[in-house]
């Protein structure tokens, strides 16, 4: 999505232009296609409208199961897990993301597996589990490279790995 302006170096969350996101959300509010539902979930998430995001995320998973492919279901489940993360339900998000990574890897879908690992890393980072975060980000980097990701796509993972290393180091020094 072209709305991401960068990532916060402390939280690893997307930095967006709130007004652009709100405008886009208004444009697609009534659309019921799976791509529109997924975009609405993401927009609601970055606008911190988490209750609405969770409702639409649940709907996107149902729509993907009824009318989408297995890849669509995985993408929907990963996005659903990110809403759980933003709501502070780190264990539930991790369980969902771990299942998604396993399924995507088992199917040989490197791009989706990388996407799921990246979000599992962000969830673990936010939840304070820097070992899982580090491993998930490294796996995401490996899979993105395997899938032929561009340098800009790799950059966000490299920044996340760097942030985890800083947190791990500061925790080791403090502990």
C-alpha positions as CSV (number, residue, x, y, z in Angstrom):
1,X,0.0,0.0,0.0
2,X,1.3,3.4,-1.0
3,X,0.2,5.0,2.3
4,X,3.2,3.9,4.3
5,X,5.6,6.8,4.8
6,X,8.1,4.9,6.9
7,X,8.2,2.8,10.1
8,X,8.6,4.0,13.7
9,X,12.0,2.9,14.9
10,X,10.8,2.2,18.4
11,X,7.5,0.4,17.7
12,X,8.1,-0.8,14.1
13,X,4.6,0.3,13.3
14,X,3.7,1.9,10.0
15,X,3.9,5.7,9.8
16,X,1.1,7.0,7.6
17,X,-0.7,10.2,6.6
18,X,-3.9,9.9,8.7
19,X,-5.9,12.1,6.4
20,X,-4.9,10.2,3.2
21,X,-5.9,6.9,4.9
22,X,-9.2,8.3,6.1
23,X,-10.0,9.6,2.6
24,X,-9.2,6.2,1.1
25,X,-11.3,4.4,3.7
26,X,-14.3,6.7,2.8
27,X,-13.8,5.8,-0.9
28,X,-14.0,2.1,-0.3
29,X,-16.3,1.9,2.7
30,X,-19.2,0.1,0.9
31,X,-17.1,-2.3,-1.2
32,X,-17.3,-6.0,-0.3
33,X,-14.7,-7.6,-2.5
34,X,-11.9,-9.4,-0.6
35,X,-9.2,-6.9,-1.7
36,X,-11.4,-4.0,-0.5
37,X,-12.1,-5.8,2.8
38,X,-8.4,-6.4,3.4
39,X,-7.6,-2.8,2.5
40,X,-10.3,-1.6,4.9
41,X,-8.9,-3.8,7.7
42,X,-5.4,-2.3,7.2
43,X,-6.7,1.3,7.0
44,X,-8.9,0.9,10.1
45,X,-5.8,-0.6,11.9
46,X,-3.5,2.3,11.1
47,X,-6.3,4.8,12.0
48,X,-6.5,3.1,15.4
49,X,-10.1,2.1,14.9
50,X,-9.4,-1.4,16.2
51,X,-12.9,-2.6,17.1
52,X,-14.1,-1.9,13.5
53,X,-10.9,-3.4,12.1
54,X,-11.5,-6.6,14.0
55,X,-15.1,-6.9,12.7
56,X,-13.9,-6.3,9.1
57,X,-11.0,-8.7,9.6
58,X,-13.4,-11.5,10.8
59,X,-15.5,-10.8,7.7
60,X,-12.5,-10.9,5.4
61,X,-11.5,-14.3,6.7
62,X,-15.0,-15.6,6.1
63,X,-15.1,-14.2,2.6
64,X,-11.7,-15.7,1.8
65,X,-12.8,-19.1,3.1
66,X,-16.0,-19.0,1.0
67,X,-14.8,-17.5,-2.2
68,X,-11.0,-17.1,-2.2
69,X,-8.0,-19.3,-2.5
70,X,-5.9,-20.8,0.3
71,X,-3.4,-17.9,-0.2
72,X,-6.3,-15.5,0.3
73,X,-7.2,-17.2,3.5
74,X,-3.7,-17.0,4.8
75,X,-3.4,-13.3,3.9
76,X,-6.7,-12.6,5.7
77,X,-5.6,-14.5,8.7
78,X,-2.3,-12.7,8.9
79,X,-4.0,-9.3,8.8
80,X,-6.5,-10.5,11.4
81,X,-3.6,-11.4,13.6
82,X,-2.1,-7.9,13.3
83,X,-5.4,-6.5,14.7
84,X,-5.1,-8.9,17.7
85,X,-1.5,-7.6,18.1
86,X,-2.6,-4.0,18.0
87,X,-5.2,-4.8,20.7
88,X,-2.4,-6.3,22.9
89,X,-3.4,-9.9,22.4
90,X,0.1,-11.0,21.6
91,X,-0.3,-14.7,22.5
92,X,-3.4,-15.1,20.3
93,X,-1.7,-13.2,17.4
94,X,1.5,-15.3,17.8
95,X,-0.5,-18.5,17.6
96,X,-2.3,-17.4,14.5
97,X,0.9,-16.1,12.8
98,X,2.8,-19.3,13.7
99,X,0.1,-21.4,12.1
100,X,0.1,-19.2,9.0
101,X,3.9,-19.3,8.6
102,X,3.9,-23.1,8.9
103,X,1.1,-23.5,6.3
104,X,2.7,-21.0,3.9
105,X,6.1,-22.6,4.2
106,X,4.6,-26.1,3.8
107,X,3.0,-25.0,0.5
108,X,6.2,-23.3,-0.7
109,X,4.6,-19.9,-0.8
110,X,7.7,-17.9,0.1
111,X,6.1,-14.5,-0.3
112,X,3.2,-15.2,2.0
113,X,5.5,-17.0,4.5
114,X,7.8,-13.9,4.5
115,X,4.8,-11.7,5.1
116,X,3.6,-13.9,8.0
117,X,7.1,-14.1,9.5
118,X,7.5,-10.4,9.3
119,X,4.3,-9.8,11.2
120,X,5.1,-12.5,13.7
121,X,8.4,-10.7,14.3
122,X,6.6,-7.4,14.8
123,X,4.1,-9.0,17.2
124,X,6.9,-10.6,19.2
125,X,8.9,-7.4,19.2
126,X,5.9,-5.5,20.6
127,X,5.2,-8.2,23.1
128,X,8.9,-8.1,24.3
129,X,10.0,-11.5,23.0
130,X,13.1,-10.3,21.2
131,X,14.4,-13.9,20.4
132,X,11.3,-14.8,18.5
133,X,11.3,-11.4,16.9
134,X,14.8,-11.8,15.7
135,X,14.3,-15.3,14.3
136,X,11.1,-14.3,12.6
137,X,12.6,-11.2,11.0
138,X,15.6,-13.2,9.8
139,X,13.4,-15.9,8.3
140,X,11.3,-13.2,6.6
141,X,14.5,-11.7,5.1
142,X,15.6,-15.1,3.9
143,X,12.2,-15.8,2.3
144,X,11.9,-12.4,0.8
145,X,15.3,-12.8,-0.9
146,X,14.3,-16.2,-2.1
147,X,11.1,-14.7,-3.6
148,X,13.1,-12.0,-5.4
149,X,12.0,-9.0,-3.3
150,X,13.3,-5.6,-4.2
151,X,15.9,-3.7,-2.1
152,X,13.1,-1.5,-0.7
153,X,11.1,-4.5,0.4
154,X,14.2,-5.9,2.1
155,X,15.0,-2.6,3.8
156,X,12.0,-2.7,6.2
157,X,13.1,-6.2,7.4
158,X,16.7,-5.1,7.8
159,X,15.5,-2.1,9.9
160,X,13.4,-4.4,12.0
161,X,16.4,-6.7,12.6
162,X,18.5,-3.7,13.6
163,X,15.8,-2.5,16.0
164,X,15.6,-5.9,17.6
165,X,19.3,-6.1,18.0
166,X,19.3,-2.7,19.7
167,X,16.6,-3.8,22.1
168,X,18.3,-7.1,22.9
169,X,21.6,-5.3,23.6
170,X,20.0,-2.7,25.8
171,X,18.1,-5.4,27.7
172,X,21.3,-7.5,28.2
173,X,23.1,-4.4,29.5
174,X,20.2,-3.4,31.8
175,X,19.6,-7.0,33.0
